[in-house]
Amino acid sequence: MNAPTPALVARPERLRLVGQRRQILAVMHQRLMLGMLVYGGIILIIALRLIYLAAFGDHAGRKGGLADFAPERGDIVDRDGQALARTIDAWTIGLHPAKIIGNKLDVARKLAELMPEKDAATYLQMMRSGRSFYYLRRRAPPGLVAAINAMGEPGLALEREPDRLYPQTTLAAHVIGYTDIDGKGNAGIERAFDERLRDPDLRGQPITLSISSKVQQALEHELGDAMAKFSAIGAAGVVMDIHTGEVLAMTSLPQLNPNAAGQGTPEARFNRATLGVYEL
């Protein structure tokens, strides 16, 4: 029998290399399988978390649709659909004293320059008070927001929050009423229909008043002229539809601006048409 040729005999070195390659491939295969299992586990955890939030989260059971996109408070319009009160997004400036990284005295001086309702000493005291948060300005104008943002101070927070706007300013102010800084109705229609205006299912539908803005403007103009002519301390008037009894206009002077109701005098906030007592 002939002896095997050298080409057909496996050398020990080659056998070791083949064994090492197989071992490396086996290890790589095990690591790949382990990685796939870990990846699958993460995906499963995320999926279970999403299912849990959908079933038991804050939005669980909440009705979808247009109500989800409705403002925080419903609009008030006149009989012709003219907006008398609506909710917009406004800027709020806040202070986190613990997050101030710059020189507190310099920050206080800059804040006093931009918002002079408080002096630098007061702002400095606020930053050293140990409190976690202060409101510095709500309904902040865009110019002030830009100036605060330019300071680049992480302790000064700029946030959006819903704000009540009365686009007709003083028109029918005593009828519409006004809200406080937290959006709760304090007078007029805003107070009488506060729950209706805040209802998530109804706030997408505006409340329509019988008031006519055109008639209201005419009434306020005439009463204002008469008040000036006779040097009166106040005036009141009501215009009604004799066929339906609807109130088309109601005013009380002196006027009140509901956008800044807190700055109005007690005489301006008093509704002479509904609260005044008169002798005929």
Contacts in CASP RR format, 6 or more apart in sequence:
PFRMAT RR
TARGET T0000
AUTHOR 0000-0000-0000
METHOD contacts of the structure
MODEL  1
MNAPTPALVARPERLRLVGQRRQILAVMHQRLMLGMLVYGGIILIIALRL
IYLAAFGDHAGRKGGLADFAPERGDIVDRDGQALARTIDAWTIGLHPAKI
IGNKLDVARKLAELMPEKDAATYLQMMRSGRSFYYLRRRAPPGLVAAINA
MGEPGLALEREPDRLYPQTTLAAHVIGYTDIDGKGNAGIERAFDERLRDP
DLRGQPITLSISSKVQQALEHELGDAMAKFSAIGAAGVVMDIHTGEVLAM
TSLPQLNPNAAGQGTPEARFNRATLGVYEL
53 59 0 8 1.000
53 60 0 8 1.000
54 60 0 8 1.000
62 68 0 8 1.000
63 200 0 8 1.000
63 201 0 8 1.000
66 204 0 8 1.000
67 200 0 8 1.000
67 201 0 8 1.000
67 203 0 8 1.000
67 204 0 8 1.000
70 200 0 8 1.000
70 203 0 8 1.000
70 204 0 8 1.000
71 86 0 8 1.000
71 87 0 8 1.000
71 162 0 8 1.000
71 203 0 8 1.000
71 204 0 8 1.000
72 87 0 8 1.000
72 162 0 8 1.000
72 183 0 8 1.000
72 198 0 8 1.000
72 203 0 8 1.000
73 87 0 8 1.000
73 162 0 8 1.000
73 164 0 8 1.000
73 179 0 8 1.000
73 183 0 8 1.000
73 197 0 8 1.000
73 198 0 8 1.000
73 203 0 8 1.000
74 86 0 8 1.000
74 87 0 8 1.000
74 197 0 8 1.000
74 198 0 8 1.000
74 202 0 8 1.000
74 203 0 8 1.000
74 204 0 8 1.000
74 205 0 8 1.000
74 206 0 8 1.000
74 207 0 8 1.000
75 83 0 8 1.000
75 85 0 8 1.000
75 86 0 8 1.000
75 87 0 8 1.000
75 204 0 8 1.000
75 206 0 8 1.000
75 207 0 8 1.000
76 83 0 8 1.000
76 84 0 8 1.000
76 85 0 8 1.000
76 86 0 8 1.000
76 176 0 8 1.000
76 189 0 8 1.000
76 190 0 8 1.000
76 197 0 8 1.000
76 206 0 8 1.000
76 207 0 8 1.000
76 209 0 8 1.000
77 83 0 8 1.000
77 84 0 8 1.000
77 206 0 8 1.000
77 207 0 8 1.000
77 208 0 8 1.000
77 209 0 8 1.000
78 84 0 8 1.000
78 172 0 8 1.000
78 208 0 8 1.000
78 209 0 8 1.000
78 211 0 8 1.000
78 212 0 8 1.000
78 213 0 8 1.000
78 216 0 8 1.000
79 208 0 8 1.000
79 209 0 8 1.000
79 210 0 8 1.000
79 211 0 8 1.000
79 212 0 8 1.000
79 248 0 8 1.000
80 212 0 8 1.000
80 213 0 8 1.000
80 214 0 8 1.000
81 206 0 8 1.000
81 208 0 8 1.000
82 168 0 8 1.000
82 213 0 8 1.000
83 167 0 8 1.000
83 168 0 8 1.000
84 166 0 8 1.000
84 167 0 8 1.000
84 168 0 8 1.000
84 171 0 8 1.000
84 172 0 8 1.000
84 176 0 8 1.000
84 209 0 8 1.000
84 211 0 8 1.000
84 213 0 8 1.000
85 164 0 8 1.000
85 165 0 8 1.000
85 166 0 8 1.000
85 176 0 8 1.000
85 189 0 8 1.000
85 190 0 8 1.000
85 258 0 8 1.000
86 164 0 8 1.000
86 165 0 8 1.000
86 167 0 8 1.000
87 162 0 8 1.000
87 163 0 8 1.000
87 164 0 8 1.000
87 165 0 8 1.000
88 162 0 8 1.000
88 163 0 8 1.000
88 165 0 8 1.000
89 160 0 8 1.000
89 161 0 8 1.000
89 162 0 8 1.000
89 163 0 8 1.000
90 138 0 8 1.000
90 139 0 8 1.000
90 140 0 8 1.000
90 160 0 8 1.000
90 161 0 8 1.000
90 162 0 8 1.000
90 163 0 8 1.000
91 139 0 8 1.000
91 140 0 8 1.000
91 141 0 8 1.000
91 142 0 8 1.000
91 145 0 8 1.000
91 158 0 8 1.000
91 159 0 8 1.000
91 160 0 8 1.000
92 135 0 8 1.000
92 137 0 8 1.000
92 138 0 8 1.000
92 139 0 8 1.000
92 140 0 8 1.000
92 158 0 8 1.000
92 159 0 8 1.000
92 160 0 8 1.000
92 161 0 8 1.000
93 115 0 8 1.000
93 135 0 8 1.000
93 136 0 8 1.000
93 137 0 8 1.000
93 138 0 8 1.000
93 140 0 8 1.000
93 144 0 8 1.000
93 145 0 8 1.000
93 148 0 8 1.000
93 156 0 8 1.000
93 157 0 8 1.000
93 158 0 8 1.000
94 133 0 8 1.000
94 134 0 8 1.000
94 135 0 8 1.000
94 136 0 8 1.000
94 137 0 8 1.000
94 156 0 8 1.000
94 157 0 8 1.000
94 158 0 8 1.000
94 159 0 8 1.000
95 126 0 8 1.000
95 127 0 8 1.000
95 133 0 8 1.000
95 134 0 8 1.000
95 135 0 8 1.000
95 136 0 8 1.000
95 155 0 8 1.000
95 156 0 8 1.000
95 157 0 8 1.000
96 132 0 8 1.000
96 133 0 8 1.000
96 154 0 8 1.000
96 155 0 8 1.000
96 156 0 8 1.000
96 157 0 8 1.000
97 126 0 8 1.000
97 127 0 8 1.000
97 128 0 8 1.000
97 129 0 8 1.000
97 130 0 8 1.000
97 131 0 8 1.000
97 132 0 8 1.000
97 134 0 8 1.000
97 155 0 8 1.000
98 130 0 8 1.000
98 132 0 8 1.000
99 154 0 8 1.000
99 155 0 8 1.000
100 107 0 8 1.000
100 127 0 8 1.000
100 153 0 8 1.000
100 154 0 8 1.000
100 155 0 8 1.000
101 153 0 8 1.000
101 154 0 8 1.000
101 155 0 8 1.000
102 153 0 8 1.000
104 124 0 8 1.000
104 127 0 8 1.000
104 128 0 8 1.000
105 120 0 8 1.000
105 124 0 8 1.000
107 123 0 8 1.000
107 127 0 8 1.000
107 151 0 8 1.000
107 153 0 8 1.000
107 156 0 8 1.000
108 120 0 8 1.000
108 121 0 8 1.000
108 123 0 8 1.000
108 124 0 8 1.000
108 127 0 8 1.000
109 120 0 8 1.000
110 151 0 8 1.000
111 118 0 8 1.000
111 120 0 8 1.000
111 123 0 8 1.000
111 136 0 8 1.000
112 118 0 8 1.000
112 119 0 8 1.000
112 120 0 8 1.000
112 122 0 8 1.000
112 123 0 8 1.000
114 144 0 8 1.000
114 147 0 8 1.000
114 148 0 8 1.000
115 136 0 8 1.000
115 137 0 8 1.000
115 144 0 8 1.000
126 134 0 8 1.000
136 156 0 8 1.000
137 144 0 8 1.000
138 161 0 8 1.000
138 163 0 8 1.000
138 181 0 8 1.000
139 163 0 8 1.000
140 148 0 8 1.000
145 158 0 8 1.000
148 156 0 8 1.000
148 158 0 8 1.000
149 158 0 8 1.000
162 183 0 8 1.000
164 178 0 8 1.000
164 179 0 8 1.000
164 183 0 8 1.000
164 190 0 8 1.000
165 259 0 8 1.000
166 173 0 8 1.000
166 176 0 8 1.000
166 178 0 8 1.000
166 257 0 8 1.000
166 258 0 8 1.000
166 259 0 8 1.000
168 213 0 8 1.000
169 257 0 8 1.000
169 258 0 8 1.000
169 259 0 8 1.000
170 220 0 8 1.000
170 255 0 8 1.000
170 256 0 8 1.000
170 257 0 8 1.000
170 258 0 8 1.000
171 213 0 8 1.000
171 216 0 8 1.000
171 217 0 8 1.000
171 220 0 8 1.000
172 211 0 8 1.000
172 213 0 8 1.000
172 216 0 8 1.000
172 249 0 8 1.000
172 250 0 8 1.000
172 251 0 8 1.000
173 255 0 8 1.000
173 256 0 8 1.000
173 257 0 8 1.000
173 258 0 8 1.000
174 187 0 8 1.000
174 188 0 8 1.000
174 250 0 8 1.000
174 251 0 8 1.000
174 252 0 8 1.000
174 256 0 8 1.000
174 271 0 8 1.000
174 273 0 8 1.000
174 274 0 8 1.000
175 188 0 8 1.000
175 189 0 8 1.000
175 209 0 8 1.000
175 211 0 8 1.000
175 250 0 8 1.000
176 188 0 8 1.000
176 189 0 8 1.000
176 190 0 8 1.000
176 258 0 8 1.000
177 185 0 8 1.000
177 186 0 8 1.000
177 187 0 8 1.000
177 188 0 8 1.000
177 189 0 8 1.000
177 190 0 8 1.000
177 191 0 8 1.000
177 258 0 8 1.000
177 261 0 8 1.000
178 185 0 8 1.000
178 186 0 8 1.000
178 187 0 8 1.000
178 188 0 8 1.000
178 190 0 8 1.000
178 256 0 8 1.000
178 258 0 8 1.000
178 261 0 8 1.000
179 185 0 8 1.000
179 186 0 8 1.000
179 190 0 8 1.000
180 186 0 8 1.000
184 194 0 8 1.000
185 191 0 8 1.000
185 194 0 8 1.000
185 197 0 8 1.000
186 261 0 8 1.000
187 261 0 8 1.000
187 269 0 8 1.000
189 207 0 8 1.000
189 209 0 8 1.000
190 197 0 8 1.000
193 207 0 8 1.000
196 202 0 8 1.000
196 207 0 8 1.000
197 203 0 8 1.000
197 207 0 8 1.000
210 241 0 8 1.000
210 246 0 8 1.000
210 247 0 8 1.000
210 248 0 8 1.000
211 247 0 8 1.000
211 248 0 8 1.000
211 249 0 8 1.000
211 250 0 8 1.000
212 248 0 8 1.000
212 249 0 8 1.000
215 239 0 8 1.000
215 248 0 8 1.000
215 249 0 8 1.000
216 248 0 8 1.000
216 249 0 8 1.000
216 250 0 8 1.000
216 251 0 8 1.000
218 249 0 8 1.000
219 237 0 8 1.000
219 239 0 8 1.000
219 249 0 8 1.000
219 250 0 8 1.000
219 251 0 8 1.000
220 249 0 8 1.000
220 251 0 8 1.000
220 253 0 8 1.000
220 255 0 8 1.000
223 235 0 8 1.000
223 236 0 8 1.000
223 237 0 8 1.000
223 251 0 8 1.000
223 253 0 8 1.000
224 235 0 8 1.000
224 253 0 8 1.000
226 232 0 8 1.000
226 235 0 8 1.000
227 234 0 8 1.000
227 235 0 8 1.000
227 253 0 8 1.000
233 267 0 8 1.000
234 252 0 8 1.000
234 253 0 8 1.000
234 254 0 8 1.000
234 267 0 8 1.000
234 272 0 8 1.000
235 251 0 8 1.000
235 252 0 8 1.000
235 253 0 8 1.000
235 272 0 8 1.000
236 251 0 8 1.000
236 252 0 8 1.000
236 253 0 8 1.000
236 271 0 8 1.000
236 272 0 8 1.000
236 273 0 8 1.000
236 276 0 8 1.000
237 249 0 8 1.000
237 250 0 8 1.000
237 251 0 8 1.000
237 252 0 8 1.000
237 273 0 8 1.000
238 247 0 8 1.000
238 249 0 8 1.000
238 250 0 8 1.000
238 273 0 8 1.000
239 247 0 8 1.000
239 248 0 8 1.000
239 249 0 8 1.000
239 250 0 8 1.000
240 246 0 8 1.000
240 247 0 8 1.000
240 248 0 8 1.000
241 248 0 8 1.000
250 273 0 8 1.000
250 274 0 8 1.000
251 273 0 8 1.000
252 270 0 8 1.000
252 271 0 8 1.000
252 272 0 8 1.000
252 273 0 8 1.000
253 272 0 8 1.000
254 265 0 8 1.000
254 267 0 8 1.000
254 268 0 8 1.000
255 268 0 8 1.000
256 264 0 8 1.000
256 268 0 8 1.000
256 269 0 8 1.000
257 263 0 8 1.000
257 264 0 8 1.000
261 269 0 8 1.000
270 276 0 8 1.000
END
